[in-house]
Amino acid sequence: MTAPPLARRALAEFIGTGLLVTVVVGSGIMAAQLSPRDVGLELLENAVATAAGLTVLIVLFGPVSGAHFNPVVSIVDWALGRKAASGLPGRDLLAYLPAQIAGGIGGAMLANLMFALPAVSTASKDRSSGHLWLSEVVATAGLVALIFALARTDRARLAPAAVGAYIGAAYWFTSSTSFANPAVTIARAFSDTFAGIAPASVAPFIAAQLAGALIGAALVLVLYPAAGTGSGADDVVVPHAEPAAGAQQPASA
């Protein structure tokens, strides 16, 4: 299979990450409107919508870009694939990261506008505490381990449902409600709603997510040291293939 051009893959990451944030923020706003003062029910509504939405987005955009929608997934794919020259190339990584971040911010703005709120509002919800940072380490480590374990063991068909289910569950088993994504974390600072995060809380969350990504990658290397070592994150959704002569390089993730 010949990979789509990089511009198309970066666009898929931009739109996909944007729609993911739209689902997260929009469902959070709707939950707060439908179930005011019932935080548990609000969280349930937000989690179910996010898990279902993420599953659909992976199916929709996976064959184009690998459906990373997450800088730590792209970074780990690049890092793990360097030895075998099978992961995300550095050029692609440099295109994916800004696309994901910009898309996420755009998605938060879209969600705000759909609920007649200002396009940009600075979130005021403080999320600065050690137990929240620990939760982000755990949530991100589990997500990275899941994605790359699937990639290395040829279980692509499980990816959309498995990743969606994991994120839906992690809303509940982590005290941070599992952001597990630097692009989503940055974007949620642009919406002063149920799903928001105060700008001062963003950097520690991202640091915890990067630490979790490192742990998740280490777990994959320990648990699956020789299983499909040429597999990248987009092999979860669409397999790699050698290009024909003169063809575009295959999608790495």
N, C-alpha and C positions, 0 to 999 in steps of 0.2 A: 504494500500500500504506500502510495506517495503522500507525503505530508502536505497539508494545506500551507500556503505561504505564511511566513511569520506574521505579517500584518493582519491576516485573517485570524490567526490563533490569538494574537494579542487583543484583537477586538472581541473575540469570544470570552477571553478572561475579563475584559473590561465590562462587558454586558452581564456576564454570569455573576461576577462578584457584586456588581451593582444590584442585580435582581435579588441576590441572596440577602444583601443588606436591606433592600426594600421589604422583603418578607419578614426579616427579623424585626425591623423598626415598625413597619406597618402593622404587623400582627400584635406587637406590643402596645401600640396606640389603641387599636381596636379592642384589645383585651381590657385595657384600663377604662375604656368607655362602656363596655358591656358589663364588666364585673367590678365596678368601683368599690374600693375598700376590702376586696377579697383577693389578697395577694397570691394565695395558693392557686386559686382558679385562674387568675391572670397569667401566672407562670405556666400552668398546664396548657392554656390556650396558645401562648407564645411558643412553647416547646413543640406542640403538635404541628402547628403551622410551619415552624422552621424545619422540622424533620421531614415533613412531606414536601415542602418546597425545595429543600436541598436535594432530595431524591430525584425530583423532576428535573432540576437544573443539571444534575450530573448526566442524566440520560440525554438531555437536549444538547449540551455543549461538550460532553466528553469526547465524541468522535472528532471534534475540531481541535481542541486545545488540550485535552486530557482532564478538563474540569478541575484544575487546581483550586482556583478562587481563594488562594491562601499563600502568602509569601513564604511561610515556613515549609509548606509542602514543596514549593518550587526550589527553595534553597537546599532542602534535603535531597531532592531528586538530582540536582546539579552535583552536590557533594558526593553522594553514593555512586553516581554514575561516572565519575571522573576516571577512575582506574580502568574501567572497561569501555570507556568512551561511548556509553549507552544512555547516560542521563541527559538532563536538560543542558544544552550547550550554553556557555557563558553569554553569548549574544542573545539567546532567547530569554535567559534569566533577566538580563537587563531590560528587556521589553516587557516581560510578564509583571515584574514588581510594580513599576509605576502604573501599568494598566489596572492592576488589582486595586491599588490604593485609590487612584482617581475614580475607578468604577464604584468602589465602596462609598466614597463621599457623595458621588452622584446619586447612588441608591438611597442614601439617607435623606438627601434633599427631595428626591421624588416621593418618598414616603411622607415626609412632612407636608408637601404640597397636596397630596391626595387627601389629607385630613384637614385641609384648610389652615395649616399652621405656617409660620414663616419658613421659607425655604431653608434657612440656616438659623439655628438657635444653639447657643452653647450649653451643653449638658451640665447639670448641677449635681448629679448623683455621685457622691464620693464613694469610691471603691478602693480605698487605700488601707489595706490591712494584711498582715502576714498570712492569715488563713486563706484569704482570697488569692494571693499570689501562689501559695502552695496548690490551690485548686487549679489554677491555670497551668502550672507545671504538669500536674497529673492529667488534666484534660488534653493538653497538647501532646504529651507523650503517648497517650493511648490512641489519639487520632493518627499520628504519624506511624506508629507501630502497625495499626490496622491497615492503613493504605498500602504500605510497602510490604507487609506480609501477604496481602492479597496479590500484589504485583509479582512477588517472588514465587508464589505457589500456584499460579495459573488459575485463579478463582475469580476471573473478571466478572462473571455473571452475578456475583454476590455484591459487587461494589456499591451500586446506587442504594440498595436497601440497607446494606451493612453500615455504610457511612451515615446515612440518614438516621438509622436506628441508634447508632452510637451518639450522635449529637443530641438527639432527642432524650436519650437516657442521661447524658452528661449534664443537661440542664438541671437534673434532679439530684445526681449524686455528687455534684460539686457545689460548694457554697458561692462560687463566682458565677454560676449558671453557664459555665463553659463557653467563653468567648473563643479561645483556642485559635485565634486568627488575628495577626497584626493589622491587616487591612480592615477587617470588620471592627476591630477595637478603635482604630483611628476614626472610622466613619461614624461610629456611635457617639463620638464626642460632638458631632454636629447636630444632634437631636436631643432637646431637653424633654425627654419623654420616659416612659417606663423602661425602655431599653437603653437609655443613655448612660454615658460614663463621663465624669468630669475630666477635662483636659489634664489636670494634675495627676490623675490616676492612670493615664494612658501609658506613660513610659515604663513604670514598674510592671504593668500587665504584659507589655511587649517583651520586657526582659525575662519574665517568667515563662512566656511562650517560647522564646528562643531556647531557654534552658530545657524546657519540656521536649522541644524538637530534638535536641541533642540526645536526651535520654531515650526518646523513641527510636531514633536512628541506631543508637547503640544496642537496644534490645533486638532490633531486626538483624543486625550483624551477628549477634550472639545466638539468636534462636534459629536463623535461617542463613547460615554462613555460606552455604554452597547451593542454595535453591534459587534458580533463576537469577543469578547475579547480574545478568544483562538487562534486567527488567527495570523500567522507570515507572514513575507514578502514573503516566498515561497508559501504561500497559494494563492498569486496572480496568480501563474503559475501552481502549483501542490498542491492539498490539503493534509493536515495532515491525518494520519491514525494511529490507534493503531497497534503496531506490534504484530505478533503472538508470542507464547512462544518461546524463544530462538532466535528470529529474531533481526536483526539490528534495532536500534531505528529509528523512522521516521525522515525524513528530517524536520528540523525546519526552515531553510531559507538558 
